[in-house]
Amino acid sequence: MKKILLTLSFFSLIFCVNNLFAKDNLAEVTAYPSKLTVAQGEKFWIKVDIKIQKDRYTYSFKLQEGEFGGPTQSEIHFAPENEIKIAGKIRPSKPKVKYDSAFFMNLEYYKGKFSVEVPVIANKALDFSKDRILAKAFLQICTEENCLPPDFYIGRVLPEIYSSKNTISQDQDKDNTDAAVITNTDQVDQAKSNNTNSTAQISQGDSKTITTKSQEKIQESRQGGIFSFLWFAMTAGALALLTPCVFPMIPITVSFFTKRSESHPGKALRDSTIYATGIIFTFTAIGFLLAIIFGATGIRDFASNGWVNLAIGILFIVFAFNLFGAFEIQIPTKFLNVLNAKSGSSSGVISVLLMGLTFSLTSFTCTVPFVGSALIAASGGEWFYPIIGMLGFSAVFAAPFFLLSLFPSFLKKMPKSGGWMNNIKVVMGFLEIAFALKFISNVDLVWGIGILPKDLFLAIWTGISLLITLYILGLFRFELDSPIEKVSTLRVTNAIIFAAITFYLMGGLFGRPLGELDAFLPPAEYQEIMNSGRNTNASIMNNNLKSNNNQNNNVNSNNDSKGITTKNNSVWLDNLQSGLELAKTSNQNVLLDFTGFTCTNCRWMEQNMFKKPEVQNLLDQMVKVRLFTDRYEEPYLSNKKFQQEKFGSIELPLYVILKPTGEVIATETFTRDYPEFLNFLRMGISTNL
């Protein structure tokens, strides 16, 4: 069993390395400052050199759009974001120009080596011989045949000075102070004139970060001392177990330790302890490491990365087929010997630790308020309270899975466990394929491929549930299964349960709500999202704005804001500035929804809370704006930056009620407390405009 798991881990790691890190071979990034040491508030230049792999190219830093859309423009960012920021217009090398038959227009592009000089300002005193500052080039790498999804290519700012003849003018700096991430290009003004900047200023001239409701609770717990804060962190960990992101790991944990109990009998307590410890330390360590290197949203960006989701999905599918007994993959003996030697035991613990790592990655796809606040604090240089809080949070978060991992060892001790234990493994294998589909769906949504709509997703789940039903009844079996002499009462009972699940899922194909399961499905407005991704990088949705209820008489026919109309005819805009303007003319407040394509908690709220009649009635009395934050292109990058800078938060979902002037009335996040959410929405109706 150990060899199997090490094999799966080996191939999954190879896959991740090839696609997450070996991608850097496509583009090499190095950067040099104009000064080796700079004081806080000092302005200087950084030159970023980029080398594209032979026979490949990337597009220029200019926003290029025509009648049929345009390519992804290149961008430059720096990390950590709290230490350095862009302070003016960039000065890139002169690009080449060619006619592109896909977009029917001439496009600017780069091949080989090129450079870009970026004016920046230091938010703190920096010494590049000691401080680690990263240059992040956001590029879409293409060949003549196809293009890879846009991604970040990262290099360190080296402690080597380059000579810059440029100066940063006061006017240039002023023009870019309030710009979003993408505003380091020459096309910012054009983007704003096209109404593509969704991150309007909330209060004119007010740059103060707004404290959300969840952050206020965290601050109150810290004022009570370390034990009060630790108790709050542990309570937050317990509540996080109610989020939908945790559910996929239940069958995966059971199936993993069911297999392991066969090959390593008598080591269940040790393995479960290692598993729980692995969850605690990988959850804390990875979160902090990525927050420090890439900023507060680093772990969320990593967890929503298409390649990461694809790797996890493939890993689960491979592991499922292994549970079916389809194959036993062997990796080189030399590699196994090295791993065994590192583990210090012939029974090894690396595979258990890797399962803990997998758990941490999947759970990070739902960034709950406490974790988000801790990572923001860590990215800003604070250590003590965030580490204590994350350890307390993850310890409670891991506790039920410690017990769950012990469960298969108790089943193994029951009489005649051999035959039906293999049946359990097969059923768990089917469930793993079902949950692997969720990660593949994440890839589809993040990359905007458009191959896995909600109906197809549900049809596959329905088919899997039907196969489980037929398997339990013995209508087919796998190689390692024992022949079934008779169908027992227990088998019939389990078959009835899965048959009921099959019919329940079939109801979803005809529009019936599926409750908790709706959180794992693609958004109901799937097609609109896909269409918008194909047609423009400047808007989330590409439907014409439709009106709803009393908004109908207030929408100017010349308003070029874009949005989406849901199946219940509720209108969601994708542009905050347009939402505030509409709120002024309609004399309504604004509900701002920060959400994500891969956010399971967001889907749960949309399907199980927003559709309640009283909630819908309150929503219809406000102008609704929805900003997605988890794609690596505009406007999603600007949306994410806006949320973090204005609200000091990266939690998803985050709901904010605003007056038409931009004044914040109240904030709320994921909750299962129906009365609490109603009270939150009522504040948007009762508050004077």
N, C-alpha and C positions, 0 to 999 in steps of 0.2 A: 504493500500500500504506500509505503514511504516513497518508493521509486516512482510510483504513479504521480503522487502529489508534487514531488520534486520536478518531475518531467513537465507537468502542467505549469508549475511556477516558472520553470526555465523558459518554456516557449512564450509564456505571457510576458516575462521580463524582456526577452529578446524582442518581442513585438513592440513593447512600450519603448524600449531603448531605440529601436530603429525608427520609430515614428515620432517620438517626443524629443529625443536628443540627437539622434543621427541626422535629423532634419537640418541641424545646424550646418552640415556639410554642404547643403544647398546654397547657403549664404554665410560668409564669414563677416563678423562685425567687430571692428576695433575703433576706439575713440581716444581723443587726445584733448586735454584742456589748454586754454591759452595762458593759464596761470596754474602753478603747482599748489599754491595755497590762496584761499580767498576768505574774506571776512563775511560775517552774516550781513545779508542785504546787498552784497557786492555783485555787480553784473560782469559777466565775462562770456567767452565763447567756448563751445566744444565742437571739435571737428570729428565727424563720424565717417569712417571709411568702410565701405561695403563692397564685398567681392562676391559676385554671383557665379555659380557653377557654370562651366562651359556648356554651351548649347541651350542655356536657359536665360530668361529675362524676367524683369519685373516692371511694373508701371511707375510712372513718375509721381511726384508729390502734389500734382495738380489734380483737382476734381474734374474729371472728364466725363461728361454726360451728353448724350444725344437723344434722338427720338426713340432709340431702342435700348436706352439705359447706357451703362458704361462700366468700365472695370473698377476694381478696388484700388483706390489711391494709396500710395505708400505713406507711412507716417513715421515720426521719430518720437520716442518717449524716453524718460529717464526714471530710474528707481534707486533708492526709495523716494516716493513722491513727496514725502514731508521734508526732505532735505534739499531738493533742487527742483526748480520749475522753469518752464520755457518762458522767455520774456520778450519775444518779438518774432518777426518773420524769419523763417529759415532761408538759407542761401545754398541751394543744391547745385550740383554740376549740371551743365547743359545736357538735356536728354536728347535721344534720337527720336525720329518721327517716322511712322509707317502707317499705311492704310490697313485697318483691321476689318476683315470681311464679316466678322461676327457682329460688330456694332455699327458697321457701315459708316465709318468715320476714321480720320487720321488720329492716331494715338501717340502720346509721348511715352517712351520706355527707356530702360537702362539695361545694358548687357556688360558683362565683365566687371571692371572696377569703376566705382564712382564715389563721390564724397558729398557730404552736406554739412554746412556750418550752421550751428544752432545757437542763438543768443539765449543765455540762461541767467538766472539769479539764484544765489545761494540762500536758502532759508536758515542755515546755520553755518558756522565757520567750518571750512572743509580743508583737509590736507590730503591730496590725492595719493600721496605715498603711504597713507595709513587708512583713509576712509575708502570703503568699497562702493563705488557708484557704477551703476549699470546703464548702458545704452541699449535701448530696445527698438529695433527696426521692425515695424509692422509691414510685411510684404506678402504679396501674392506671387509665388514663383510659377512660371509657366514654361512650357515647351511649345513648339509649333502645333502640336496635336492637342494638348490639354493643359489645364491649370490645377495646381493644388489649392486646397482651401487656404485663405489668408492666415498667417500665423506670425508670432513674434520670433525674431532671431536676435540673440542677446550676446553682447560682448562687454567687457569691463572698460571703464575709462582709465587708461593707463597713466602712470605717473611720469609722463613724458610731455613736455611743453611743445606746442606747435605755434608758429608765429602767425598771428591774425592781424590783418590790416583793417578789419571791420570795426565799427563802433556801434553801440546800441543807443539810439536816440531816445529822448524822453517821449516823443510822440509815438514812436514805435512800441515802446514798452506799455504806454497807456492803452493803446489800441488792443493789446493782447492780454491785459490783466485778467479780464473776466472771460477769456476764451476757454472753450472746452478743450479736451485732449487733442482733437483734430485741428485746432486752430493754429497749428504751426505751419500751415500752408498758405499759399497766396490766394486761396479760393474761399477764405472765411466769409468775406463780405458777400460773395455770390451765394454761398450756402444760406446765409441769413436772409438775403433778399428772396430766396426761394422758399422761405419758411421751413427750413430743415432743422433749425436749432430748437430742439424740444425742451431745453433746459433754461427756461426763463428765470430771471432774478425774482425771488419771492418777495422781497421788500426792496424798494429802490434805495440803493446806496448802503444796504445792510449786508455786511459780509459775515455776520456772526453765525456760528454754527448752532442749529436748533437742537435742543435735547428732546429725544423721543420719550414716549411713556416708558418703554422697557429700560432705557438708559437711566431714567430717573429712579426706577426701582433698584437698579444695580448700584447707583451712587448712594442711595439711602442705606443699603446693606453694608457698604464700605464704611460709612460713618459710624456704624455700630461695632466696628472692630473686626479683627481677622476671623473670629469664630462665627460672627453674624454673616460675614461675606461667604465663608466656606459653606455654611448651612444653606445660604441662598443658592450657591453654585450647585450643591447636591440636589436641591429641590428642582432647579432648572433642568438638571440631568434626568430626573425622574419624569418630569413633564415632557421632555424631549422623546421619551419612549413612546409617547402617544402619537408622534408624527408619522405619516405614511412612509417616510424614507427608511424606517427601521424594518418594516415588514418583510422585504425581500431576503433579508439575512436570516430569517427564522428557518425556512426549509434548507437553506444553504448550510447553516450551522449544523442542523440535525444530520443532513446527508454526509457532510464532511466527517463528523465524528462517528457516524455509523460505520463508515468505511474504515476509519482509523481504529475503532474498537476491535475489528477483526484481525488487523495486522499487529496491533500493539495492545493485547489484553493486559489488564492490571495496571495500566498507566493513565487511566481516565482522569484521576484527580490532578496528576502532574500536568497533563496536556490542557485540561480546562483552566488551570491556574496560569499556565503560559499564555493561553489564548486571551484570557481576560487582561493579563498584564500587558500583552502585546497591543490590545485595543487601547488601553490607557496611555501607554507611552507613545505609540505611533500617532494617535489622535492629537496628543499634546505637542509632540516634537515636530511632526510634519506641519501642523497648523502654524506653529511659531516660525519654523524655518522659512516657509513660503511667505509668511507675512513680513518677515524681516527683509527678505531678498526682493520680493515682488510687490510689497505693499499689502494692506489689509485684505484686499480681495484676492490675493494670490492663491489661497487654497480653494476658494469658490471657483476661480477661473480654471484651476487645475482639474477640479472635480467635474466641471461642465465641459472640459475640453473634449472635442470629438474623438481624438485618438485614444484618450484614456477610457472613455465610455465604450469604444469599439473593442479595446483590449479586454475590458472586464466582461463584456458580452460574449466574446469568443471564448474566454476562459471558462465561463459558466456553461456554455454549450459543450465544450470539450469535456469538462468534468461530468456533465450529464450523460454523455455517451459512454464515459468510463463507468458510470454507475449502471448503465444498461449492460455492461460487460462486452461492449463492442470491440474494445482493443485494450492493449497494455503497451504504452509507449515507453521505450527505454532510451535513456540518454547515455552518452559515453561513460564507461566505468570510471575513467580518470576523474571526470567532473563529479560523479557521485562520491568518490573517495575524498575529494577535496571538501565537499560539503559535509560529509560525515566527520571528517577530522575537525572541521570548524565547529561542528555542533558538540563535539566532545563525547558523543555517545553513538553507539551503533543504531539506536532508535531515533536519533535526531529530533530537533525541535524547529528546524527552519520552516518547514511547511506550515506548522501551527502559527508561527509568527507571521508568515505571509498571509494567512487567513485573517489574522488580526489587522494587518495592513489593509487588506481588501475591505474589511468591515469599516475601517476608518474612512476610506475613500468614498464608499457608497453613502455613508452617513453625512459626509460633508456636502452632499448635493442639497441637503436641507440645512442651510445655515440659520440656526435659531438665534434669537436676540442675544443671549448671553455669550455664545461663542463669537458672534460678530463683534461685539463690544470688546471682548478680550483681545481679538486679533488686531483691532484698530489701535488699542493701547500698546500692544507689542510692536506694531509697525512704527509707533511714535517714540519708542525707546523705553517704555515702561516694562518691568519684568516681574516684580514680586507678586502683586495681586493677580495679574493675568495667569501666571504659572500655577499659583495655588488654586485659582478658580477653575482652570482647565483640568487640573488633576482631579479635583473634587467632582466636577461635572462628569468627566469620562469614567471615573470609578463607579458612580451610580449607574451611568449609561451602560457599562459593561456587565454589571452584576447579574441581570437576568440571563444574559448569554453565557455566563459561567455555569449557571444551573442548567441551562438548555443543553450545553455541550456535555454535561454529565448524563443526560437522559438516555442516549443510546447504550451506554455501558450497563445501565440497569436493565434495559430490554434484553441485552445479550445474555443475562443471567437467567432469564425466564426459560422454562422447558420448551424443547423443540423450536428453538429460535431460528435455526438455520434457514428453513424455507421461507417463512413469512418475513424474516429480516431482509432477505433479498427482495421480496415484494415491496417492502418499505423503501429500499434503496431505489428501485425502479420508479416508484411514484414520486419520490423526491427528485429524481432525474427529470421527470416531466415538468415538475414545478420549477426546476432551475431553468429549463428552456423558456418557460413562460416569463420568468423574471428577467432572463437575458434579453428578451424582446424589448423590455423597458429601456435598457441601455442602448440597444440598437435604435430605438425610437428617439432617444436623446441625440444620437449622431445625426439622424434624419432632420431633427428640428434645428440643431445648432448649425449644421452645414446647409440647410435649406434645400435638401435633395428632393423631397416630395414623393417618396416611394412607400410611406407607411402611414396612410391616413387612419383615422379612428376606426372606421368600419372594418378595414383589413386587419388591424391590430386585434379587434374584438373577435373577428372570425377565426384568427389563429388561436386565440385563447380558448374559444369555444371548441375548436377541434382538439386541442390538447386535453381539455376536460373530458371530452367524449372518449378519447383514447384511454385515459385513465380508467374510466368507467368500464370499458370493454376489457381492459387488462385485468382489472380486479375480478371480473366475472370469469376469467380464464379463457376468453375467446381467442387470445393469442399470448404467446409467452416468449421470453428471451432465452438465450443459450444457457445461462446459469440458473434458470428457474427449475424448480422441481415440478413434476407432473401433478396436476390437481385431480384428486380422485373424486371429490365432491365439493360443491359450492356450499360453504358453511354459512351459518346465520350471520357471522361477523362480516364475511365477504359481501353478502347481500346488503347488509346495513351500510357498509362503506360505499358500495356501488350506488345505492340510492342517494347517498349524500352527494357524490360527484355527478350523478345524473341530474340532481336538483340544481347543482352549480352550473351544469351545461345549459339547462333551460333558462336559468337566471341570466347567464351571459347572452344567450340568444335574444332575450328581451332587450338588451342594450343595443342590439343591431337594429331594433325597431324604435329606438328613441327613449326607452325606459331608463330612468336614472338608476345607477348601480351603486350609489352610496360611496363607501370607502374605496371601492375599486376604481371609481372615476378619477381618483387622484393619479393613477398610474397610466391613464390613457392619454393619447395626444389631445391637444385642445379641441374643443368643439368647433372653433373657427379655424381649423387646420388649413383648409384650402386658401383662405384669405391671407394667412401668414405666408404660405408658400408663394402665392402670386406676388406678394409685396417684395419678397426676397429676390425674385427673378427680375422684377421691373425697375427697382430703385434701391439705392443704398441710403437714400435720404428720408425714407419713411418706413414705418413699421407695417402699415397696411396700405392697400391700394384700392380700396373701395371708395366710391363717392360718399361724401358725408350725407347721412340720412337723419331725419329728425325723429324725436320721440316725445310723445305727450306734449307738455307745455313748452318744450324746446322748439317745437315745429315752427312757431311764429317768430322765433328769434334768430334763426340762422340766416345770415346774409348769403344770398345766392352767389356772391362774388368771393366768399370765404374759400381760400384754397387749402385749408387744413384738411388733412386726411385722417381717416379712422376706420373703425370696423363696426358693423351692425351685427349683434349677436342674434341667436335664433329666436329670442323673445323680443326682438326689435329694440333692444337697448343699445344706445350709441356710446361708444368709447373712442375718444379722440386720442391721437398719438403725439400731440404737441401741446405743451403746457401753456405757452404764450397764447395760442389760439383759444385754449380752454379758459384762461383768465379774461380774455377779451369777450368771449361769449358769455361768461358769467356776469360781466358788467352790464351787457345789454339785456340779459334775461333776469337780472336781479337774483342770482342764485350763488351759492357757494360751490366750491370745486372739490371733488374727491380725486386725489392723486394716488394711483396704484403703481408702486414699483414691483415688477414681477420678472419672471424668467421663463424661457422656453422649456428648460429642464427642471423647473421648480415644482416638485411634487406637492409641497404644502400649498403653493399658489393654486394648483389645479383643484385641490380639495376645497379650498375656500370658494372658488368659482362655481364648483358643481354642487357643494353641499350647504353653503351659507348664502351665496348671492342669489340662489334660485328660490329661497323661501319668500313667500308672498309679501310679508311685512318688510323684509330687507329690500326686496325689489322695489317696493313702493317708496321707501326712503331714498334709494339710489336714484330713482327717476326724478327726484326733486333737487338733484344736484347735477352740475356739469361734470362728466366723468372723463378722466384722462388716465391712460395706461401706458407706462414706459417700461419696455423690456430692457434688460441690462446684461444679457449673457451671450451675445454674439460679438465676435472680434471685428466689427465694422461699425461705421456710423449709421444711425445715431445712437446705437446701443452703448458704445464706449463713452460717449458724452453723458448719456443717461446715468451710467454707473458712477462716473466721476462726480456728477451733480449730486447724486444721492449721498455719496460718501462725504463730500465737502460741505454740503448744506445741512445735512442731518447727522453727520458723524456716524453713519450707520451703513452696514452692508447686508443687513438681514432681509430676507425675502420670504413672504411678501411684506411690504411696508405700506401702510395706508396713511395718507395725510389729508386732513380736511383744511382747505384754505378759503379765506375770504377773496373776493375778486381783486382786492388790493395786493394779495399775496401774503397777508398775515396768517400765520398758522393758528388754527383753532384747536386741533387735537391730532394725536397719532395713535395708531394701533397696528398690531402685527398678527401673525397666525394665532387663532384661538378657536377652541371648540365651545366656548362659553357663549351661547346664543344671546342671552339677555345682555351680557357685557358688550357684544358687538352691536346690538341694537342701540344701547345707550350711546355708544361711540357715534353711530350714524345720526342719531337724534341731535347731537351737538351741532351737526352741520345744517340742521333744519331750524333749530331754535335760536341759534346765534344770530344776532343782528348783523346785517351786511354793512 
